[in-house]
Amino acid sequence: MVQRRIPKIKDLAPLMQFKSPELNARKRRLAAALTIQDLRTIAKKRTPKAAFDYTEGAAEAEISLARARQAFEDIEFHPSILRDVSTVSTGWNVLGAPVAQPFGIAPTGFTRMMQTEGEVAGSRAAGRAGIPFSLSTMGTSSIEEVKAANPHGRNWFQLYMWKDRDRSMALVDRAAKAGFDTLLVTVDVPVAGARLRDKRNGFSIPPALTLGTVVNALPRPEWWINFLTTEPLSFASLDRSSGTVAELIDSMFDPTVDFEDLAWIRAQWPGKIVVKGVQNLSDAKRLVDLGVDGITLSNHGGRQLDRAPIPFRLLPDVAREVGQHTEVHLDTGIMSGADIVASIALGARFTMIGRAYLYGLMAGGEAGVDRTIQILSEQVARTMRLLGVNSLEELTPGHVTQLTRLQPVASALVAAAETVRTPVTVK
């Protein structure tokens, strides 16, 4: 029989420990977010549907994005045991300069729509964390505003080539003069992808205040107040900024850009140049021949061609073939520090986060971006420790197995090989 007794106060006292209540609602909700998915849940509650869907959505049936995220879930780690992992180093050099983490903030368009602090919040948070921040051509803060917000950090500028080449290169010149050290030339947007959520929501720029928009925004007073009491939303680098995103892209972006044009851009940019949107090995090899400093395997977060190649699946072959000659970066589908560690193990030098950053921004402004970076940084360090490595240099393909759900049939492999061998005509 179990002997029982009446508990004494002195026995209960050590068990009754209460935390001091956090009176700041923003701090309270961000502290409760333990994963990027938690931040997404908060962001969805605090952001009107049209703006949240602009961030969350992808092209057509959104298969590319789903497959990219699934690919990260379908990995198996192979840890080593009995290693001293009391200290780990999560930084190294990327494009010739140090980074504190193997990830940075990807370029995102119309960022102040998601949360009014926009790119300024992202660049400040990145600067504090010692990671690069990338400003989009379609950004809602100017080159100079981002530089002022992050004067000592690493700022990168992402370029979409417009039909008006002079105006495009004027932006490049401004970025160089402002001390941006890297140019991200995005090459996977010859025309706009079919982003059906935006069409269904009637999403336009500037936002159209329909009855449905107002009703959806009313339960989100902070977003509504910010929208009405801050500078009107517009693209910082565009004179014309009305219509849908697809209409703007199709009217302004140049679908004729080719490898010859890329060489021309390379000759004019004084810093490092990375080509973003690479989706096959053949193109990666050709870019190496052009002398670029890096390539980013990306399908634009699934926002362009649905059923596009999965960047994480391409990574091992591309890293093996060209990784000794140029840096291989990766984006699309990253939702955890484990995703980042797996990417580094399979040959990526660097990764970029887009939606994960925006979830934090929508959840809590600049403090929310800080929380995103903190969550991912802690996950990176913990995953490394559990794998038994002390530094990024110790990560190898042997630490990761990509478990496969989708296998190409033999005829598809032959067709893909024939496509890769087809020469590209240069003007």
C-alpha positions as CSV (number, residue, x, y, z in Angstrom):
1,M,0.0,0.0,0.0
2,V,1.2,3.5,-0.8
3,Q,1.6,5.6,2.3
4,R,-0.1,9.0,2.0
5,R,0.1,12.2,4.0
6,I,-1.2,15.7,4.0
7,P,1.2,18.0,2.1
8,K,3.0,20.7,4.0
9,I,3.3,24.2,2.8
10,K,7.1,24.0,2.8
11,D,6.9,21.1,0.4
12,L,4.5,22.9,-1.9
13,A,6.5,26.2,-2.0
14,P,9.3,25.0,-4.4
15,L,6.6,23.6,-6.8
16,M,4.7,26.9,-7.0
17,Q,6.8,29.1,-9.2
18,F,5.0,31.6,-11.4
19,K,6.5,33.7,-14.2
20,S,6.1,37.4,-14.1
21,P,3.4,38.3,-16.6
22,E,4.5,39.9,-19.8
23,L,2.3,43.0,-20.3
24,N,3.6,43.8,-23.8
25,A,1.2,41.9,-26.1
26,R,3.8,41.9,-29.0
27,K,6.5,40.4,-26.9
28,R,4.1,37.9,-25.4
29,R,2.9,36.5,-28.7
30,L,6.4,36.4,-30.2
31,A,7.8,34.6,-27.2
32,A,5.1,32.0,-27.6
33,A,6.2,31.3,-31.2
34,L,8.6,28.5,-31.1
35,T,8.7,27.7,-34.9
36,I,8.3,29.5,-38.2
37,Q,4.9,27.8,-38.5
38,D,3.9,29.4,-35.2
39,L,4.8,32.8,-36.6
40,R,2.8,32.0,-39.7
41,T,-0.3,31.3,-37.6
42,I,0.1,34.6,-35.8
43,A,0.7,36.4,-39.1
44,K,-2.5,35.0,-40.7
45,K,-4.6,36.2,-37.7
46,R,-3.1,39.7,-37.9
47,T,-3.0,40.4,-41.7
48,P,-5.9,40.9,-44.1
49,K,-6.5,38.0,-46.4
50,A,-5.4,39.7,-49.6
51,A,-2.0,40.7,-48.2
52,F,-1.4,37.4,-46.4
53,D,-2.3,35.5,-49.6
54,Y,0.1,37.6,-51.6
55,T,2.8,36.3,-49.3
56,E,1.6,32.8,-48.9
57,G,0.4,32.1,-52.4
58,A,2.2,30.5,-55.3
59,A,1.5,29.9,-59.0
60,E,-1.6,28.1,-60.3
61,A,-2.2,24.9,-58.2
62,E,0.8,25.8,-55.9
63,I,2.4,22.4,-56.6
64,S,5.9,23.7,-56.8
65,L,5.8,25.2,-53.4
66,A,4.3,22.2,-51.8
67,R,6.9,19.9,-53.4
68,A,9.7,22.2,-52.3
69,R,8.6,22.0,-48.7
70,Q,7.9,18.3,-48.9
71,A,11.4,17.7,-50.1
72,F,12.8,19.2,-46.9
73,E,10.5,17.1,-44.8
74,D,11.7,14.0,-46.8
75,I,15.2,14.0,-45.4
76,E,16.9,11.7,-43.0
77,F,19.8,12.9,-40.9
78,H,22.8,10.7,-40.0
79,P,24.3,12.0,-36.7
80,S,27.6,11.0,-35.2
81,I,27.9,10.4,-31.5
82,L,30.4,11.1,-28.7
83,R,31.6,14.4,-30.2
84,D,32.5,17.5,-28.2
85,V,29.8,19.9,-29.3
86,S,30.0,22.3,-26.4
87,T,30.8,25.0,-29.0
88,V,29.6,25.4,-32.5
89,S,30.3,28.0,-35.2
90,T,27.4,28.8,-37.5
91,G,29.2,31.4,-39.6
92,W,31.7,31.4,-42.5
93,N,32.5,33.5,-45.5
94,V,29.9,34.1,-48.3
95,L,30.9,36.0,-51.4
96,G,34.2,37.0,-49.8
97,A,32.8,38.4,-46.5
98,P,31.8,36.9,-43.2
99,V,28.2,36.0,-42.2
100,A,27.1,34.9,-38.8
101,Q,24.6,32.4,-40.1
102,P,24.3,30.4,-43.3
103,F,21.1,32.2,-44.3
104,G,20.0,35.7,-45.2
105,I,16.8,37.6,-46.1
106,A,15.6,37.1,-49.7
107,P,14.3,40.0,-51.8
108,T,10.5,40.4,-51.4
109,G,8.2,42.7,-53.3
110,F,5.6,45.1,-51.9
111,T,6.8,44.3,-48.3
112,R,5.1,47.2,-46.6
113,M,1.8,45.8,-47.7
114,M,2.4,42.9,-45.3
115,Q,3.4,45.1,-42.4
116,T,4.1,48.8,-42.4
117,E,7.7,48.7,-41.2
118,G,8.6,46.7,-44.4
119,E,12.1,46.5,-45.7
120,V,13.5,48.9,-43.0
121,A,12.5,46.4,-40.3
122,G,14.1,43.5,-42.3
123,S,17.4,45.3,-43.0
124,R,17.8,46.5,-39.4
125,A,17.2,43.0,-38.0
126,A,19.6,41.5,-40.6
127,G,22.3,44.0,-39.7
128,R,22.0,43.2,-36.0
129,A,22.2,39.4,-36.7
130,G,25.2,39.7,-39.0
131,I,23.4,38.3,-42.1
132,P,22.8,39.9,-45.5
133,F,19.5,41.7,-46.4
134,S,18.3,41.7,-50.0
135,L,16.3,44.6,-51.4
136,S,14.0,43.9,-54.4
137,T,13.5,46.0,-57.4
138,M,9.8,45.8,-56.4
139,G,10.5,46.9,-52.9
140,T,8.5,49.5,-51.0
141,S,11.6,51.2,-49.5
142,S,14.3,52.9,-51.5
143,I,17.9,51.9,-51.8
144,E,18.9,54.9,-49.7
145,E,16.4,54.1,-47.0
146,V,17.7,50.5,-46.6
147,K,21.2,51.8,-46.5
148,A,20.3,54.3,-43.8
149,A,18.6,51.5,-41.8
150,N,21.5,49.1,-42.1
151,P,24.5,51.3,-42.6
152,H,27.2,48.8,-41.5
153,G,25.6,45.5,-42.6
154,R,25.6,43.7,-45.8
155,N,23.0,44.9,-48.3
156,W,22.3,43.2,-51.6
157,F,20.2,44.5,-54.4
158,Q,18.0,42.3,-56.5
159,L,17.6,43.3,-60.2
160,Y,14.8,42.7,-62.6
161,M,15.7,43.9,-66.0
162,W,13.1,46.3,-67.4
163,K,12.4,47.0,-71.0
164,D,13.8,50.4,-70.2
165,R,17.4,49.3,-69.8
166,D,18.7,52.8,-68.8
167,R,16.3,53.0,-65.9
168,S,17.3,49.5,-64.7
169,M,21.0,50.3,-64.8
170,A,20.3,53.6,-63.0
171,L,19.1,51.5,-60.1
172,V,22.1,49.3,-60.3
173,D,24.3,52.5,-60.2
174,R,22.4,53.8,-57.2
175,A,22.9,50.5,-55.3
176,A,26.7,50.5,-56.1
177,K,27.0,54.1,-54.9
178,A,25.1,53.3,-51.7
179,G,27.6,50.5,-50.9
180,F,25.5,47.5,-51.7
181,D,28.1,44.7,-52.1
182,T,26.2,42.1,-54.2
183,L,23.8,42.2,-57.2
184,L,21.2,39.4,-57.4
185,V,20.1,39.2,-61.1
186,T,16.8,37.4,-61.1
187,V,16.3,35.5,-64.3
188,D,13.1,33.4,-63.9
189,V,10.5,36.1,-64.5
190,P,10.3,36.7,-68.3
191,V,6.6,37.0,-67.7
192,A,4.4,36.9,-64.6
193,G,3.3,33.6,-63.2
194,A,-0.4,32.9,-62.7
195,R,-0.9,33.7,-59.1
196,L,-4.5,32.8,-58.7
197,R,-5.0,33.8,-55.1
198,D,-4.2,37.4,-56.1
199,K,-6.8,37.2,-59.0
200,R,-9.4,35.7,-56.7
201,N,-8.8,38.4,-54.1
202,G,-8.9,41.2,-56.6
203,F,-5.4,42.2,-55.3
204,S,-4.1,45.3,-56.9
205,I,-1.5,48.1,-56.3
206,P,-2.4,50.3,-54.6
207,P,-4.9,48.1,-52.7
208,A,-8.5,48.5,-53.7
209,L,-10.7,49.2,-50.7
210,T,-13.7,47.1,-51.6
211,L,-16.4,46.3,-49.1
212,G,-14.9,42.8,-48.7
213,T,-11.4,44.3,-48.0
214,V,-12.8,46.6,-45.3
215,V,-14.8,43.8,-43.6
216,N,-11.8,41.5,-43.6
217,A,-9.5,44.3,-42.2
218,L,-11.8,45.4,-39.4
219,P,-10.8,42.6,-37.0
220,R,-7.2,43.6,-37.6
221,P,-7.1,47.2,-36.3
222,E,-3.3,47.5,-36.0
223,W,-2.9,46.7,-39.7
224,W,-5.7,49.0,-40.7
225,I,-4.4,51.9,-38.6
226,N,-0.9,51.5,-40.0
227,F,-2.3,51.4,-43.6
228,L,-4.2,54.6,-43.1
229,T,-1.7,56.6,-41.1
230,T,1.6,55.9,-42.9
231,E,3.0,56.8,-46.3
232,P,0.8,55.4,-49.2
233,L,2.0,52.1,-50.4
234,S,3.9,52.1,-53.6
235,F,7.0,50.6,-55.3
236,A,10.0,52.8,-54.3
237,S,11.7,52.3,-57.6
238,L,8.8,52.6,-60.0
239,D,7.0,55.7,-61.3
240,R,4.0,53.7,-62.4
241,S,2.6,51.5,-59.7
242,S,-1.0,50.8,-60.4
243,G,-2.7,47.6,-61.5
244,T,-2.1,44.0,-60.6
245,V,1.3,42.7,-60.0
246,A,1.0,40.5,-63.1
247,E,0.1,43.5,-65.2
248,L,3.1,45.5,-63.9
249,I,5.5,42.6,-64.6
250,D,4.2,41.9,-68.1
251,S,4.3,45.6,-69.1
252,M,7.7,46.5,-67.6
253,F,9.9,43.4,-67.4
254,D,12.0,42.5,-70.5
255,P,11.3,38.9,-71.8
256,T,14.3,39.2,-74.2
257,V,17.1,39.1,-71.6
258,D,19.6,36.4,-72.4
259,F,23.2,35.3,-71.5
260,E,24.7,38.1,-73.6
261,D,22.8,40.7,-71.6
262,L,23.9,39.1,-68.4
263,A,27.6,39.5,-69.5
264,W,26.8,43.2,-70.2
265,I,25.4,43.6,-66.7
266,R,28.3,41.8,-65.2
267,A,30.7,44.2,-66.8
268,Q,29.0,47.2,-65.3
269,W,28.6,46.0,-61.7
270,P,31.7,46.6,-59.4
271,G,30.8,44.1,-56.7
272,K,29.8,40.4,-56.5
273,I,27.1,39.1,-58.8
274,V,24.8,36.2,-58.2
275,V,22.2,34.8,-60.7
276,K,19.0,33.9,-59.0
277,G,16.5,31.5,-60.5
278,V,18.8,28.7,-61.9
279,Q,16.8,25.5,-62.4
280,N,19.1,23.1,-64.3
281,L,22.7,22.0,-64.4
282,S,23.3,23.1,-67.9
283,D,22.5,26.7,-67.2
284,A,24.6,26.5,-64.0
285,K,27.6,25.5,-66.0
286,R,27.1,28.2,-68.5
287,L,26.9,30.8,-65.8
288,V,30.2,29.6,-64.4
289,D,31.8,30.1,-67.8
290,L,30.5,33.7,-67.7
291,G,32.4,34.2,-64.4
292,V,29.5,34.9,-62.0
293,D,30.4,34.8,-58.3
294,G,27.4,32.7,-57.3
295,I,24.2,31.1,-58.5
296,T,20.9,30.7,-56.6
297,L,19.0,27.5,-57.2
298,S,15.4,28.8,-57.0
299,N,12.0,28.4,-58.6
300,H,10.9,31.8,-57.2
301,G,9.2,30.3,-54.2
302,G,6.9,28.4,-56.6
303,R,5.4,31.7,-57.8
304,Q,6.3,31.4,-61.5
305,L,6.2,28.0,-63.2
306,D,4.1,25.5,-61.4
307,R,5.6,22.0,-61.3
308,A,9.1,23.6,-61.7
309,P,12.2,21.7,-60.5
310,I,12.7,21.5,-56.8
311,P,15.8,23.4,-55.9
312,F,16.7,21.2,-53.0
313,R,16.6,18.2,-55.3
314,L,18.9,19.9,-57.8
315,L,21.4,20.9,-55.1
316,P,23.6,17.8,-54.9
317,D,24.3,17.5,-58.6
318,V,24.8,21.2,-59.1
319,A,27.1,21.5,-56.1
320,R,29.1,18.5,-57.2
321,E,29.6,19.8,-60.8
322,V,30.1,23.6,-60.2
323,G,30.6,24.1,-56.5
324,Q,34.4,24.2,-56.9
325,H,34.1,27.1,-59.3
326,T,31.3,29.3,-57.9
327,E,29.2,29.5,-54.8
328,V,25.9,27.7,-54.9
329,H,23.0,29.3,-53.0
330,L,19.5,28.0,-52.4
331,D,16.0,29.2,-51.7
332,T,12.4,28.1,-51.9
333,G,10.6,26.1,-49.2
334,I,12.9,26.7,-46.2
335,M,10.9,26.7,-43.0
336,S,13.4,25.6,-40.3
337,G,17.0,25.6,-39.3
338,A,17.1,21.9,-40.1
339,D,16.3,22.7,-43.7
340,I,19.2,25.1,-43.8
341,V,21.7,22.6,-42.3
342,A,20.6,20.0,-44.7
343,S,21.2,22.4,-47.6
344,I,24.7,23.2,-46.4
345,A,25.5,19.5,-45.9
346,L,24.5,18.8,-49.5
347,G,26.7,21.6,-50.9
348,A,25.0,25.0,-50.6
349,R,27.2,27.8,-49.4
350,F,24.2,29.9,-48.4
351,T,20.4,29.9,-48.2
352,M,17.8,32.6,-48.3
353,I,14.4,33.0,-46.6
354,G,11.5,34.8,-48.0
355,R,8.1,33.7,-46.6
356,A,9.7,32.8,-43.2
357,Y,11.0,36.4,-42.9
358,L,7.6,37.8,-43.9
359,Y,5.7,35.6,-41.4
360,G,7.8,37.2,-38.7
361,L,7.3,40.7,-40.1
362,M,3.5,40.2,-40.2
363,A,3.5,38.7,-36.7
364,G,5.4,41.5,-35.0
365,G,7.2,44.0,-37.3
366,E,10.9,44.4,-36.7
367,A,10.7,42.4,-33.4
368,G,9.0,39.6,-35.4
369,V,11.9,39.5,-37.9
370,D,14.3,39.3,-35.0
371,R,12.2,36.4,-33.7
372,T,12.4,34.6,-37.1
373,I,16.2,35.0,-37.2
374,Q,16.4,33.8,-33.6
375,I,14.3,30.7,-34.2
376,L,16.3,29.7,-37.3
377,S,19.6,30.4,-35.6
378,E,18.8,28.3,-32.6
379,Q,17.6,25.5,-34.8
380,V,20.7,25.6,-37.0
381,A,23.0,25.4,-33.9
382,R,20.9,22.7,-32.3
383,T,20.8,20.6,-35.4
384,M,24.6,20.9,-35.8
385,R,25.1,19.8,-32.2
386,L,22.8,16.8,-32.6
387,L,24.7,15.8,-35.8
388,G,27.9,16.0,-33.9
389,V,29.6,18.8,-35.9
390,N,31.3,22.0,-34.6
391,S,31.3,24.0,-37.8
392,L,29.6,24.4,-41.2
393,E,32.8,23.1,-42.8
394,E,32.3,19.7,-41.1
395,L,28.8,19.2,-42.7
396,T,29.0,16.7,-45.6
397,P,26.5,14.9,-47.9
398,G,27.0,11.9,-45.6
399,H,25.0,13.7,-43.0
400,V,21.8,13.7,-45.1
401,T,19.8,11.3,-47.2
402,Q,17.1,12.7,-49.5
403,L,14.2,10.3,-49.2
404,T,12.3,10.2,-52.6
405,R,8.6,10.3,-53.2
406,L,8.7,11.4,-56.8
407,Q,10.8,9.4,-59.3
408,P,11.1,10.4,-62.9
409,V,10.2,7.6,-65.4
410,A,13.0,6.5,-67.8
411,S,11.5,8.3,-70.8
412,A,11.4,11.6,-68.9
413,L,15.1,11.2,-67.9
414,V,16.1,10.8,-71.6
415,A,14.0,13.8,-72.6
416,A,15.5,15.9,-69.9
417,A,19.0,14.9,-71.0
418,E,18.3,15.8,-74.6
419,T,16.9,19.2,-73.5
420,V,20.1,19.9,-71.5
421,R,22.2,19.1,-74.5
422,T,20.4,21.4,-76.8
423,P,22.6,24.5,-77.4
424,V,21.4,27.9,-76.6
425,T,21.6,30.5,-79.3
426,V,23.3,33.8,-78.1
427,K,22.4,37.0,-79.9
